[in-house]
Amino acid sequence: MNNLNNLFITSIFITLAAYLVQAYQIGTPWVGLVVWTTPMVFFGVRAALKPSRRLFQVCAFFLLIYFMGACLAVFGPPTASTLDVIQLSGIVVAFLATIFQSKYLQNVK
């Protein structure tokens, strides 16, 4: 694995950890946890086991959806929690890593 893939996996799981801590604090129902975390876990595990260009392209699309939610959480209310900022930062880093990793895999093959 290269550094971009490691950066992607690390940022996905940091974002996921921040989300789970915040969800526990506010009492998110388990269905919401499953629906929101399943794609992140899938992309993180799949990137670790079998990274591909198409995987990173699809993941970038999903990260845009997470980005919209994180932006609403950070910039919507008058005060944002630290966990919201960590989630937003992790999503931005993961998105950049997916874009550059996809381009890297295109140039390698």
Rosetta blueprint (number, residue, H / E / L):
1 M L
2 N L
3 N H
4 L H
5 N H
6 N H
7 L H
8 F H
9 I H
10 T H
11 S H
12 I H
13 F H
14 I H
15 T H
16 L H
17 A H
18 A H
19 Y H
20 L H
21 V H
22 Q H
23 A H
24 Y H
25 Q H
26 I H
27 G L
28 T L
29 P L
30 W H
31 V H
32 G H
33 L H
34 V H
35 V H
36 W H
37 T H
38 T H
39 P H
40 M H
41 V H
42 F H
43 F H
44 G H
45 V H
46 R H
47 A H
48 A H
49 L H
50 K L
51 P L
52 S L
53 R H
54 R H
55 L H
56 F H
57 Q H
58 V H
59 C H
60 A H
61 F H
62 F H
63 L H
64 L H
65 I H
66 Y H
67 F H
68 M H
69 G H
70 A H
71 C H
72 L H
73 A H
74 V H
75 F H
76 G L
77 P L
78 P L
79 T L
80 A L
81 S L
82 T H
83 L H
84 D H
85 V H
86 I H
87 Q H
88 L H
89 S H
90 G H
91 I H
92 V H
93 V H
94 A H
95 F H
96 L H
97 A H
98 T H
99 I H
100 F H
101 Q H
102 S H
103 K H
104 Y H
105 L H
106 Q H
107 N H
108 V H
109 K L
